[in-house]
Amino acid sequence: MQGWTWRERWWYARGRLIGGVRRVVLWLLRTFRPVQAFRDVTLVTRFDGVQEALSRHQDFSVRLFGSRMRETGADFFLGHDEEPPFRALRDAAAAAIGALGPDRPREIARRAARELVEARLVEGCGLDVVADLGEPVHLRLVEEWLGIPDPGSRVLLEWVQLVSYYVFNPLPTVANAGRAVAAGAKLRDYVSRSMQAPPEVGSVAAALLARRLPAGGLADTMVGLVAGALGPGPRLFPAIVDRLLRLRGSARSELCEAARKDDETRVRAYVVEAARLAPEPSLVIRACEGSHTIAGRPIAPGSTVVCLLDSALRDRRRFERPRRFHPGRCTEPLLHLGTGLHACIGRDAGLAAITAMTTELFSLAGLERAPGWRGRLRTGAPGTHPGQDYPKHLEVRFRADAERSRRGLA
């Protein structure tokens, strides 16, 4: 468990201030200018407008981040629209993941989370949601579910974070590009070498090998799936936990009771609602191909269309009293796991894994934030890239003696 330096506290306060200002600006745009152009960038803030942009892939393509994907070494199907070879790869990957179903990733996540929590029970009464739970479980999923061994030392996470920050950022920089290209080359080389050994039976890699995909397409697909597992998930899980820790009264009691009873259906409702209020990613980009409109407003050809998911998911035109936490409001994640052609093919598996982790965490007796600054969700140290843009710590505590007794570890 680590404390905060004054510089980190300043960075956290700065982030909170910027976040507050951003919410006000997005409310103003959502209310008065839901489709707003700034030179060659257009912001879309309402739910219907975002859904429209993401559904019309022929008019609003993934060309911008698709070219960056290829630049960083993997020609993943997410970076294409309707090209037949990449549609075939997507269908093959979706079929392989669908055939395996969400039960295996759920059980892997549940077992890994339980082992990690019990290790912390032996050591004390504290846990870092990011470093002790979220990241290790997602790395275990990559190893046991996808079938790509973990080389250790968080290098897979670091490679994916460097690549993802460059690929999906609306305003990438040359400095980011250089580090992302180097990380992407290492990631693709490692995944390609890992695929040369027979993967574990029951893994996604084994299922794809059985489909006899072209060697290059297989490697690109597995790189993309690893990035998909280690990109949004380790960011979304701590954001969900941070939002759920704000609950008070009956809502919090119901969540903890559902977790202790292992009622994943009820916990899932809490997870989906928390993800609506704290989506990761918070935005996605598209390129306007030709002269088109969104919500009746013209979009200049070639514009970068920034779909602001965190704004759309708080749109009162779509959600009654959108700022209020209401589990069961939505049965499935909306928009932030994609829609239409570019919907996340692993959404069911990812949601099952995050629900299992959340169930294990909120079943702990007396779970609460660590006191003071340590109990706040914070990113990496300011000035570190891409660490300052990714969650690094969120510390919680619980009644270790009661929990050890309940689990028969006393």
C-alpha positions, 0 to 999 in steps of 0.5 A: 500500500502506497501513500500519495506525494504532494505532487500526486495529490495536486494531480488528483485535485487537478483531475477532479477540477477538470472533470467537474468543468468537463461535465458542465461543458458536456451538459451545455453541449448536450442541451444546446449544441448536441453536434458541435464542430470545432474546425476539423473535429466534431463533438457528438454528445447526445445518445441518439447522435452517438448511436447514429454515428456508431451504427453507420459504418459506411458513412463514419468509418474507423479509418483513423484508428485503423491506420494507427493499428496497422502502424503499430504492427497488427492489422486487426479487424476492428480497424476495418469496416466491411472489407471481406477478408477482415469480416471473415476474421471477425466472424471466425473470432466471434464464433470461437469466443461464442462457442466457448461461452462466458462460463470459462472466463467467469470461472477463471476470474472468480478463481483468480480473484478468490486466490488474490483476495485470500492472499491479502487476507493472510497478509493483512486487511487491505487490498489495492483494487487495481494492482492486487486484483484488477490487473492480475485477474485480467492477465490471468484471463489472457493466459488461461482463456485466450491462451497467451502466456503471461511473461510477467512484470506487467510487460503485456499491460505496458505494451497494450497501454502504450499502443491503445493510448496512441491508437484511440486518442483523438489527438495523438502526438509524434512522441506517442507514435514512436513508443507505440510502434516499438511496443506494438512490434514487441507485442506482436512478436511475443504473441506470434512466438507464443502461438508456435507452441500448442495452446491450452485446450479450451482456450480461444487460441486453440479454437482459432487454430482449429479453424485454420486461419491464415498465419498472418491473420491468426497472429493479428487476431490474437494481438487484437484480442489480447489488446481488447482484454488488457485495454478496456477491462483493467480501466473499467473494473476500478472505475466500476468499483469506485462508483459502487463504493459511493453507494450508501444505505439500502443500495449498498446493503443490497449489493453486498448481500447479493455478493455474499449470496453469490447472486451474480445476476443481481451484482451484474445489474449493479455493474452495468449501471456503474459502467453507464455512469463511469464508462471506459472508454469515455469516447470513441472516434470515427472519420466522416467519409463524404458529406453526411449528417448526424441528427440532421446537422451536416458534418464536414467531409474528412472530419474527426467525429468524437462520440462522447460516450460519458455524455451520451450515457447521461442523456436525460432524453434516453435515461430518466433522472440519468445522474441517479444510480438505478440498478436494473435500469439497463440489462446490457452495457450500452455504447461503451462496448460498441454497437453494430459492426464494431461491437465488442465480440468479447463483451459477454465474457468480459462482463462475466469476468468483471461481475465475478470479480465484483462479486468476490470483492463486495462479499468481503466483510466491512468493505470500505475505502482506505482512509484519506487519499489512499482510498481514492482512485488515482492514475500513475504519477504525473509526467509518466506516459501512459501511466498518468492516463491509466488507473494505478491505485484504489485502496480498500480495507475490510474486517480481515478476522471476520473474513478469515473466519468465514472462509475457514482460514483462521 
